[in-house]
């Protein structure tokens, strides 16, 4: 993990205004000045860091499973089903 990724992960989470009521905060609407993004500039960095963390975690968990060969019995069942649909 790079230093910038670690810094992004150490920042507090940013809650978008639309999720405020769901998260038990307030139902007050935030106003956004025209031409400005409603998202905090660091929000994108947090999203990218989360995506990177999630992608790496999923690869660690499932890459070995995805590389396993498909069982012969399953391949046979798929082929039987395919031929029954063609008839």
Order of alpha helices (4+ residues) and beta strands (2+ residues): alpha-alpha-alpha
